[in-house]
Amino acid sequence: MALAGLSDTGPAGVEQVRRLRTSGGIVGALATEWLVNHDALDANAATEQETTLSLGENLMAMHENNGLVEGLMQFPSSNQIDFVRALATNVHPDSVELLKVIGAESEDESVAEAARAALEGAN
């Protein structure tokens, strides 16, 4: 959300987001996502860790608004399982919580099963 206002600032805003990217962590990952979405960075330049952190943060935002499962259901099962596999790397600090919710509440049994298996593998 905080990055949304930078869209109106032109090149100076893009430079600020590039600086934020160097911070690393979730902030850096969200900055990377913003840069990619605004065609200021090639999607292939995003690291796997940045992509996984950004995914986790977006999924957590859906969860905090009681929309995690509904949000996931907008994607094909294969994509949902890819999201679960990315969460299973435990890069995002809320990965376990997200996997628990997906495993318990997903209407797609293959996705729920993948989440439960990922949790078992994490233990």
N, CA, C and O atoms as a DFTB+ gen file, in Angstrom:
492 C
 N C O
     1  1       0.808      -1.186       0.000
     2  2       0.000       0.000       0.000
     3  2       0.859       1.261       0.000
     4  3       0.611       2.194      -0.765
     5  1       1.846       1.278       0.846
     6  2       2.671       2.478       0.958
     7  2       3.382       2.800      -0.347
     8  3       3.669       3.963      -0.628
     9  1       3.663       1.792      -1.133
    10  2       4.354       2.016      -2.389
    11  2       3.435       2.592      -3.467
    12  3       3.918       3.150      -4.452
    13  1       2.137       2.465      -3.295
    14  2       1.182       2.902      -4.322
    15  2       1.370       4.374      -4.678
    16  3       1.285       4.729      -5.854
    17  1       1.619       5.223      -3.713
    18  2       1.790       6.646      -3.970
    19  2       3.009       6.966      -4.811
    20  3       3.068       8.017      -5.450
    21  1       3.969       6.079      -4.814
    22  2       5.182       6.333      -5.591
    23  2       4.933       6.259      -7.087
    24  3       5.751       6.738      -7.873
    25  1       3.823       5.671      -7.493
    26  2       3.492       5.592      -8.917
    27  2       3.351       6.973      -9.537
    28  3       3.595       7.156     -10.729
    29  1       2.960       7.932      -8.729
    30  2       2.717       9.291      -9.220
    31  2       3.956      10.181      -9.185
    32  3       3.894      11.338      -9.601
    33  1       5.058       9.667      -8.704
    34  2       6.244      10.516      -8.534
    35  2       7.266      10.383      -9.650
    36  3       8.294      11.059      -9.638
    37  1       6.990       9.516     -10.613
    38  2       7.875       9.376     -11.761
    39  2       9.204       8.741     -11.421
    40  3       9.287       7.894     -10.532
    41  1      10.254       9.153     -12.134
    42  2      11.579       8.542     -11.954
    43  2      12.110       8.631     -10.516
    44  3      12.804       7.721     -10.063
    45  1      11.800       9.694      -9.808
    46  2      12.276       9.809      -8.419
    47  2      11.659       8.716      -7.555
    48  3      12.326       8.156      -6.685
    49  1      10.382       8.412      -7.794
    50  2       9.723       7.343      -7.049
    51  2      10.311       5.993      -7.361
    52  3      10.489       5.166      -6.467
    53  1      10.616       5.760      -8.625
    54  2      11.230       4.497      -9.024
    55  2      12.575       4.342      -8.328
    56  3      12.909       3.252      -7.863
    57  1      13.337       5.406      -8.253
    58  2      14.639       5.333      -7.566
    59  2      14.469       5.023      -6.089
    60  3      15.260       4.269      -5.523
    61  1      13.448       5.595      -5.455
    62  2      13.191       5.296      -4.045
    63  2      12.864       3.811      -3.859
    64  3      13.335       3.178      -2.915
    65  1      12.062       3.273      -4.759
    66  2      11.709       1.852      -4.658
    67  2      12.934       0.984      -4.909
    68  3      13.101      -0.051      -4.264
    69  1      13.796       1.396      -5.842
    70  2      15.041       0.641      -6.067
    71  2      15.885       0.617      -4.786
    72  3      16.483      -0.407      -4.456
    73  1      15.933       1.733      -4.075
    74  2      16.674       1.781      -2.810
    75  2      16.035       0.851      -1.779
    76  3      16.733       0.155      -1.042
    77  1      14.696       0.847      -1.735
    78  2      14.007      -0.046      -0.799
    79  2      14.318      -1.514      -1.102
    80  3      14.434      -2.337      -0.194
    81  1      14.447      -1.822      -2.376
    82  2      14.748      -3.208      -2.761
    83  2      16.053      -3.672      -2.131
    84  3      16.175      -4.835      -1.749
    85  1      17.016      -2.788      -2.020
    86  2      18.309      -3.177      -1.460
    87  2      18.227      -3.484       0.032
    88  3      19.166      -4.045       0.598
    89  1      17.114      -3.121       0.679
    90  2      16.926      -3.419       2.103
    91  2      16.798      -4.909       2.354
    92  3      17.096      -5.397       3.444
    93  1      16.347      -5.631       1.326
    94  2      16.141      -7.064       1.486
    95  2      14.901      -7.362       2.307
    96  3      14.103      -6.470       2.596
    97  1      14.749      -8.601       2.674
    98  2      13.608      -9.019       3.475
    99  2      12.282      -8.764       2.777
   100  3      12.221      -8.657       1.552
   101  1      11.234      -8.670       3.563
   102  2       9.898      -8.469       3.006
   103  2       9.788      -7.126       2.307
   104  3       9.175      -7.035       1.243
   105  1      10.367      -6.088       2.880
   106  2      10.314      -4.765       2.248
   107  2      10.963      -4.804       0.873
   108  3      10.413      -4.287      -0.099
   109  1      12.127      -5.414       0.801
   110  2      12.821      -5.525      -0.479
   111  2      12.037      -6.356      -1.486
   112  3      12.018      -6.043      -2.677
   113  1      11.395      -7.409      -1.008
   114  2      10.604      -8.266      -1.893
   115  2       9.397      -7.515      -2.449
   116  3       9.085      -7.628      -3.634
   117  1       8.720      -6.749      -1.595
   118  2       7.569      -5.974      -2.064
   119  2       8.009      -4.858      -3.009
   120  3       7.291      -4.516      -3.949
   121  1       9.178      -4.298      -2.761
   122  2       9.718      -3.297      -3.681
   123  2      10.004      -3.926      -5.040
   124  3       9.728      -3.327      -6.079
   125  1      10.551      -5.122      -5.025
   126  2      10.813      -5.836      -6.276
   127  2       9.519      -6.077      -7.031
   128  3       9.449      -5.861      -8.241
   129  1       8.491      -6.525      -6.314
   130  2       7.195      -6.759      -6.943
   131  2       6.671      -5.469      -7.587
   132  3       6.165      -5.489      -8.709
   133  1       6.797      -4.362      -6.873
   134  2       6.341      -3.067      -7.397
   135  2       7.113      -2.704      -8.664
   136  3       6.522      -2.288      -9.661
   137  1       8.417      -2.861      -8.621
   138  2       9.247      -2.540      -9.793
   139  2       8.847      -3.378     -11.002
   140  3       8.746      -2.862     -12.115
   141  1       8.622      -4.662     -10.782
   142  2       8.209      -5.546     -11.880
   143  2       6.843      -5.111     -12.409
   144  3       6.645      -5.019     -13.620
   145  1       5.906      -4.846     -11.505
   146  2       4.552      -4.465     -11.917
   147  2       4.496      -3.123     -12.638
   148  3       3.553      -2.850     -13.380
   149  1       5.504      -2.293     -12.419
   150  2       5.556      -0.984     -13.068
   151  2       6.584      -0.945     -14.206
   152  3       7.019       0.124     -14.636
   153  1       6.957      -2.130     -14.677
   154  2       7.891      -2.267     -15.803
   155  2       9.215      -1.544     -15.589
   156  3       9.849      -1.086     -16.539
   157  1       9.622      -1.449     -14.324
   158  2      10.900      -0.835     -14.012
   159  2      11.969      -1.892     -13.725
   160  3      13.125      -1.563     -13.457
   161  1      11.567      -3.168     -13.784
   162  2      12.484      -4.266     -13.551
   163  2      11.934      -5.483     -14.289
   164  3      10.739      -5.771     -14.223
   165  1      12.798      -6.181     -14.978
   166  2      12.382      -7.398     -15.664
   167  2      12.021      -8.453     -14.625
   168  3      12.727      -8.617     -13.630
   169  1      10.936      -9.160     -14.854
   170  2      10.477     -10.176     -13.909
   171  2      11.549     -11.229     -13.637
   172  3      11.611     -11.773     -12.534
   173  1      12.383     -11.520     -14.615
   174  2      13.447     -12.505     -14.436
   175  2      14.544     -12.032     -13.491
   176  3      15.361     -12.834     -13.038
   177  1      14.569     -10.740     -13.191
   178  2      15.582     -10.205     -12.289
   179  2      15.215     -10.442     -10.818
   180  3      16.070     -10.333      -9.939
   181  1      13.967     -10.757     -10.558
   182  2      13.540     -11.042      -9.183
   183  2      14.114     -12.384      -8.751
   184  3      14.041     -13.366      -9.489
   185  1      14.680     -12.419      -7.559
   186  2      15.231     -13.672      -7.057
   187  2      14.100     -14.571      -6.563
   188  3      12.984     -14.109      -6.322
   189  1      14.398     -15.840      -6.420
   190  2      13.407     -16.784      -5.896
   191  2      12.979     -16.381      -4.486
   192  3      11.802     -16.479      -4.138
   193  1      13.930     -15.930      -3.682
   194  2      13.599     -15.510      -2.321
   195  2      12.674     -14.290      -2.341
   196  3      11.714     -14.236      -1.573
   197  1      12.951     -13.311      -3.208
   198  2      12.079     -12.141      -3.298
   199  2      10.669     -12.544      -3.713
   200  3       9.685     -12.060      -3.156
   201  1      10.585     -13.427      -4.688
   202  2       9.287     -13.876      -5.172
   203  2       8.521     -14.610      -4.078
   204  3       7.322     -14.392      -3.907
   205  1       9.201     -15.471      -3.343
   206  2       8.557     -16.239      -2.282
   207  2       8.129     -15.339      -1.132
   208  3       7.036     -15.508      -0.593
   209  1       8.965     -14.392      -0.750
   210  2       8.590     -13.462       0.320
   211  2       7.397     -12.606      -0.088
   212  3       6.481     -12.392       0.706
   213  1       7.408     -12.126      -1.304
   214  2       6.307     -11.301      -1.794
   215  2       5.018     -12.113      -1.840
   216  3       3.964     -11.631      -1.423
   217  1       5.097     -13.331      -2.341
   218  2       3.937     -14.216      -2.373
   219  2       3.396     -14.419      -0.960
   220  3       2.198     -14.273      -0.718
   221  1       4.285     -14.755      -0.037
   222  2       3.868     -14.978       1.349
   223  2       3.200     -13.761       1.949
   224  3       2.205     -13.883       2.662
   225  1       3.733     -12.601       1.668
   226  2       3.164     -11.369       2.218
   227  2       1.787     -11.085       1.621
   228  3       0.875     -10.658       2.329
   229  1       1.641     -11.320       0.327
   230  2       0.339     -11.127      -0.310
   231  2      -0.689     -12.128       0.213
   232  3      -1.843     -11.769       0.448
   233  1      -0.274     -13.377       0.394
   234  2      -1.181     -14.386       0.938
   235  2      -1.553     -14.057       2.382
   236  3      -2.695     -14.261       2.794
   237  1      -0.590     -13.551       3.149
   238  2      -0.871     -13.189       4.537
   239  2      -1.872     -12.033       4.588
   240  3      -2.750     -12.012       5.451
   241  1      -1.746     -11.083       3.679
   242  2      -2.706      -9.972       3.631
   243  2      -4.107     -10.505       3.338
   244  3      -5.082     -10.038       3.929
   245  1      -4.216     -11.474       2.435
   246  2      -5.522     -12.094       2.160
   247  2      -6.049     -12.793       3.409
   248  3      -7.232     -12.700       3.735
   249  1      -5.155     -13.492       4.100
   250  2      -5.553     -14.214       5.313
   251  2      -6.047     -13.241       6.383
   252  3      -7.059     -13.498       7.035
   253  1      -5.352     -12.147       6.563
   254  2      -5.745     -11.159       7.569
   255  2      -7.097     -10.527       7.258
   256  3      -7.750      -9.979       8.146
   257  1      -7.514     -10.604       6.002
   258  2      -8.819     -10.090       5.581
   259  2      -9.815     -11.219       5.335
   260  3     -10.820     -11.040       4.648
   261  1      -9.515     -12.395       5.915
   262  2     -10.384     -13.576       5.812
   263  2     -10.671     -13.976       4.377
   264  3     -11.772     -14.432       4.065
   265  1      -9.685     -13.808       3.496
   266  2      -9.902     -14.145       2.098
   267  2      -8.841     -15.038       1.497
   268  3      -8.713     -15.112       0.275
   269  1      -8.075     -15.720       2.336
   270  2      -6.963     -16.528       1.818
   271  2      -7.450     -17.640       0.885
   272  3      -7.004     -17.732      -0.258
   273  1      -8.346     -18.465       1.365
   274  2      -8.796     -19.600       0.557
   275  2      -9.538     -19.103      -0.684
   276  3      -9.340     -19.625      -1.781
   277  1     -10.388     -18.098      -0.507
   278  2     -11.120     -17.550      -1.649
   279  2     -10.167     -16.961      -2.681
   280  3     -10.368     -17.125      -3.884
   281  1      -9.139     -16.283      -2.212
   282  2      -8.151     -15.706      -3.117
   283  2      -7.393     -16.773      -3.884
   284  3      -7.148     -16.636      -5.083
   285  1      -7.022     -17.838      -3.182
   286  2      -6.306     -18.929      -3.841
   287  2      -7.167     -19.615      -4.886
   288  3      -6.672     -20.028      -5.935
   289  1      -8.460     -19.735      -4.598
   290  2      -9.361     -20.446      -5.499
   291  2      -9.510     -19.748      -6.856
   292  3     -10.065     -20.328      -7.790
   293  1      -9.030     -18.534      -6.968
   294  2      -9.079     -17.828      -8.244
   295  2      -8.023     -18.349      -9.216
   296  3      -8.031     -18.013     -10.400
   297  1      -7.122     -19.170      -8.701
   298  2      -6.044     -19.724      -9.518
   299  2      -6.304     -21.210      -9.761
   300  3      -6.982     -21.860      -8.965
   301  1      -5.769     -21.748     -10.857
   302  2      -5.882     -23.190     -11.089
   303  2      -5.180     -23.968      -9.970
   304  3      -4.278     -23.450      -9.310
   305  1      -5.606     -25.208      -9.771
   306  2      -5.020     -26.056      -8.726
   307  2      -3.505     -26.140      -8.836
   308  3      -2.806     -26.112      -7.824
   309  1      -2.996     -26.242     -10.053
   310  2      -1.549     -26.379     -10.224
   311  2      -0.815     -25.148      -9.699
   312  3       0.258     -25.274      -9.110
   313  1      -1.383     -23.962      -9.908
   314  2      -0.768     -22.747      -9.370
   315  2      -0.837     -22.726      -7.845
   316  3       0.119     -22.335      -7.175
   317  1      -1.978     -23.149      -7.308
   318  2      -2.126     -23.178      -5.854
   319  2      -1.096     -24.114      -5.223
   320  3      -0.515     -23.806      -4.182
   321  1      -0.883     -25.251      -5.860
   322  2       0.107     -26.203      -5.341
   323  2       1.510     -25.610      -5.449
   324  3       2.341     -25.832      -4.568
   325  1       1.783     -24.865      -6.510
   326  2       3.075     -24.173      -6.620
   327  2       3.238     -23.164      -5.485
   328  3       4.324     -23.031      -4.922
   329  1       2.154     -22.448      -5.148
   330  2       2.209     -21.491      -4.031
   331  2       2.524     -22.225      -2.729
   332  3       3.338     -21.765      -1.929
   333  1       1.874     -23.366      -2.525
   334  2       2.107     -24.162      -1.320
   335  2       3.569     -24.607      -1.267
   336  3       4.209     -24.536      -0.218
   337  1       4.084     -25.062      -2.391
   338  2       5.495     -25.492      -2.430
   339  2       6.438     -24.332      -2.105
   340  3       7.441     -24.510      -1.414
   341  1       6.105     -23.148      -2.608
   342  2       6.936     -21.976      -2.305
   343  2       6.869     -21.658      -0.808
   344  3       7.890     -21.353      -0.191
   345  1       5.677     -21.729      -0.232
   346  2       5.545     -21.488       1.207
   347  2       6.316     -22.528       2.016
   348  3       6.832     -22.226       3.092
   349  1       6.393     -23.736       1.501
   350  2       7.067     -24.819       2.217
   351  2       8.561     -24.563       2.409
   352  3       9.200     -25.214       3.236
   353  1       9.115     -23.627       1.656
   354  2      10.534     -23.296       1.837
   355  2      10.766     -22.531       3.132
   356  3      11.907     -22.345       3.554
   357  1       9.676     -22.087       3.765
   358  2       9.729     -21.363       5.034
   359  2      10.540     -20.087       4.974
   360  3      11.118     -19.666       5.976
   361  1      10.587     -19.466       3.802
   362  2      11.294     -18.192       3.681
   363  2      10.494     -17.089       4.378
   364  3      11.070     -16.218       5.028
   365  1       9.175     -17.129       4.241
   366  2       8.320     -16.111       4.856
   367  2       8.043     -16.493       6.304
   368  3       7.797     -17.666       6.588
   369  1       8.076     -15.535       7.227
   370  2       7.892     -15.862       8.642
   371  2       6.513     -16.441       8.986
   372  3       6.365     -17.080      10.027
   373  1       5.519     -16.233       8.145
   374  2       4.174     -16.746       8.416
   375  2       3.834     -17.981       7.592
   376  3       2.665     -18.356       7.496
   377  1       4.832     -18.613       7.002
   378  2       4.593     -19.772       6.138
   379  2       3.808     -20.877       6.834
   380  3       2.859     -21.413       6.262
   381  1       4.187     -21.219       8.044
   382  2       3.529     -22.323       8.747
   383  2       2.060     -21.990       8.990
   384  3       1.191     -22.833       8.768
   385  1       1.777     -20.782       9.438
   386  2       0.390     -20.378       9.673
   387  2      -0.428     -20.456       8.387
   388  3      -1.555     -20.953       8.395
   389  1       0.134     -19.968       7.288
   390  2      -0.569     -20.000       6.010
   391  2      -0.819     -21.431       5.555
   392  3      -1.909     -21.750       5.080
   393  1       0.175     -22.290       5.695
   394  2       0.012     -23.688       5.308
   395  2      -1.054     -24.386       6.147
   396  3      -1.810     -25.208       5.631
   397  1      -1.117     -24.062       7.434
   398  2      -2.149     -24.650       8.294
   399  2      -3.543     -24.268       7.815
   400  3      -4.433     -25.116       7.747
   401  1      -3.733     -23.002       7.486
   402  2      -5.040     -22.543       7.024
   403  2      -5.398     -23.203       5.695
   404  3      -6.516     -23.685       5.516
   405  1      -4.454     -23.221       4.775
   406  2      -4.710     -23.835       3.463
   407  2      -5.011     -25.323       3.633
   408  3      -5.931     -25.846       3.004
   409  1      -4.242     -26.003       4.477
   410  2      -4.458     -27.426       4.704
   411  2      -5.802     -27.737       5.331
   412  3      -6.390     -28.782       5.053
   413  1      -6.293     -26.845       6.172
   414  2      -7.560     -27.081       6.865
   415  2      -8.775     -26.587       6.081
   416  3      -9.865     -27.146       6.208
   417  1      -8.594     -25.539       5.269
   418  2      -9.769     -24.881       4.706
   419  2      -9.904     -24.932       3.189
   420  3     -10.960     -24.593       2.655
   421  1      -8.864     -25.345       2.491
   422  2      -8.962     -25.349       1.033
   423  2     -10.057     -26.306       0.577
   424  3     -10.174     -27.424       1.077
   425  1     -10.844     -25.850      -0.372
   426  2     -11.907     -26.676      -0.941
   427  2     -11.357     -27.658      -1.970
   428  3     -12.030     -28.618      -2.342
   429  1     -10.132     -27.411      -2.425
   430  2      -9.482     -28.286      -3.391
   431  2      -8.635     -29.291      -2.601
   432  3      -7.600     -28.927      -2.042
   433  1      -9.069     -30.533      -2.556
   434  2      -8.404     -31.527      -1.722
   435  2      -6.936     -31.720      -2.087
   436  3      -6.117     -31.981      -1.206
   437  1      -6.584     -31.597      -3.374
   438  2      -5.179     -31.766      -3.758
   439  2      -4.322     -30.638      -3.193
   440  3      -3.166     -30.856      -2.831
   441  1      -4.878     -29.449      -3.116
   442  2      -4.159     -28.307      -2.543
   443  2      -4.052     -28.471      -1.030
   444  3      -2.986     -28.260      -0.451
   445  1      -5.163     -28.850      -0.389
   446  2      -5.147     -29.063       1.062
   447  2      -4.148     -30.155       1.432
   448  3      -3.402     -30.028       2.403
   449  1      -4.145     -31.214       0.654
   450  2      -3.219     -32.322       0.906
   451  2      -1.764     -31.874       0.746
   452  3      -0.905     -32.258       1.540
   453  1      -1.490     -31.070      -0.270
   454  2      -0.131     -30.561      -0.483
   455  2       0.306     -29.699       0.709
   456  3       1.453     -29.772       1.151
   457  1      -0.622     -28.884       1.222
   458  2      -0.290     -28.027       2.379
   459  2      -0.017     -28.870       3.613
   460  3       0.930     -28.601       4.354
   461  1      -0.840     -29.889       3.839
   462  2      -0.617     -30.753       5.005
   463  2       0.709     -31.511       4.873
   464  3       1.433     -31.677       5.855
   465  1       1.017     -31.962       3.677
   466  2       2.286     -32.668       3.444
   467  2       3.468     -31.734       3.677
   468  3       4.487     -32.135       4.240
   469  1       3.323     -30.485       3.240
   470  2       4.396     -29.503       3.461
   471  2       4.613     -29.266       4.942
   472  3       5.749     -29.118       5.393
   473  1       3.521     -29.231       5.705
   474  2       3.645     -29.053       7.162
   475  2       4.329     -30.239       7.808
   476  3       5.155     -30.069       8.704
   477  1       3.994     -31.439       7.363
   478  2       4.642     -32.636       7.900
   479  2       6.124     -32.632       7.597
   480  3       6.933     -33.042       8.429
   481  1       6.485     -32.170       6.409
   482  2       7.885     -32.087       6.022
   483  2       8.658     -31.050       6.805
   484  3       9.875     -31.154       6.961
   485  1       7.942     -30.042       7.301
   486  2       8.587     -28.978       8.061
   487  2       8.898     -29.406       9.484
   488  3       9.726     -28.788      10.153
   489  1       8.240     -30.459       9.951
   490  2       8.432     -30.909      11.345
   491  2       9.559     -31.889      11.466
   492  3       9.850     -32.361      12.565
